[in-house]
């Protein structure tokens, strides 16, 4: 029987307590982050800031009040499971985040759906959930409200730890869960830390004949302490404008209009023997029912394609009233990036996180579209998340090292998912699928050219002519080189991506994992003196039969598969630094296939990295080694 304190009011659900009656603990991890891309900062600027020292991810920020962006802080867009991400942020960010806004998924699959545009003709398709998002949805709603609360509760506890003493959490929710969420937050923050339930009323299509039309969402606000920050003017509106319709108010009932000695118009009203004065040019504070902020319509210019996207006006009011300039704002279900975009425009620091690959890509493009957007980084937990997964999945609890047995269990697990049989006796070949031999890359290192060569050697020694290489990450520039080399030696080589879904137990249990071939990117360079340009010549996504038919039918040419591409002109085998970028927007569908010219300061050998992101959010890179004279 669960050990429930009968002296307190508590929301209890199946899965909240362990079998012995103890409360389930929040998983604690401290994984390093990998910076995979730095945006809006030149390599020269970064190298100057390093001054010969090796920077770590959070080394340059100390969280002092009054810090400016110039102190070295870069905003952060993180791809990954927010439970692991928040746990890994605790070491440096516990008690440092001033405002956290979250809009967690409601009780419908639409939370993971979006409409994507293809090619130059603005052909729109509705994209279903990815395998990863399907898993997230099943984990969230597989057992109804109980599994939803089991998902949300540990995340809210981590949020509490991340908030600063004057910080606030604002949770966006709808009618389906508002009562359960309020009780859960009471338990984590304390009922006395509840500040407001804000009703956001909006107009949208659809009128029910069975009940009153549901035309509002709920915003639940809890503060970390009694010293929370609140700026009434951040949620104010012009006094002489109607909140709901936006029209100027011409007639004021029961208020007497007057003009002071400076010509300012004001209104007065007498109540209970006291005279109240309101100036027309002073803002009016809004109550806890918000009118006049409309739901985004399909053709709204803010639209990114995410069906659950919220309007910037809503986030502007939240961020303006619950944070100061230069405060740190976070959104751990950031979706299309509305919170991040508004925080950027309002001069706040920000951290955004989402599990969806397309959400991260959409947020990146949206931020790039903001004039004078400050430098930000795209991060993930990368190999450290995979190492953590390997340990908790395959390790003996008595031995915390990665043993040889653990490694073999990992290989057998991936082979089974791929539909291959394990083999032994060959140093670089781990399995066999039909007539093809299979090699699996390790969780903590990219597959290298040498690794592939050694696997090809094993195939050739046995007169085998087909080899499949499965990897999590890949050494840059190996696609063309290795496929052609294998073909020369009589071996058909397939390079396949091990998807992140492998780490999700529900995915593997239901056989949802798909291994896709790496995409092929062909480029051409033109050079004159110290100036160079890059042209995209071809982009091939293998296994197009796995792409939904309705998508394939709307692709007119190979470039329609490309949504974004960027160039690092002096790649140092470290973080990708975006030196030039082009991408499609909802209003501008044409994508240039030739980069702007780049001029080097001096002759020499340079390594260029070209990155392409396709319409599914997957990225493909190509390394070009050039000699500039």
Helices and strands as residue ranges (DSSP letters): E 34-39, H 43-50, G 69-71, E 75-79, H 82-93, E 97-102, G 109-112, E 114-118, E 123-127, H 131-141, H 145-162, E 163-173, H 178-189, G 191-193, E 194-201, E 216-223, G 232-235, E 236-238, E 256-259, E 265-271, E 274-279, E 283-285, E 289-290, H 312-322, E 328-331, H 338-345, E 349-354, H 357-368, E 376-380, H 382-394, H 404-418, E 421-422, E 431-433, E 436-440, H 449-461, E 466-471, H 478-488, E 492-497, G 500-503, H 505-509, E 516-517, E 520-528, E 531-540, G 544-546, H 549-552, G 558-561, E 562-568, E 576-577, E 580-583, E 598-599, E 604-614, E 619-628
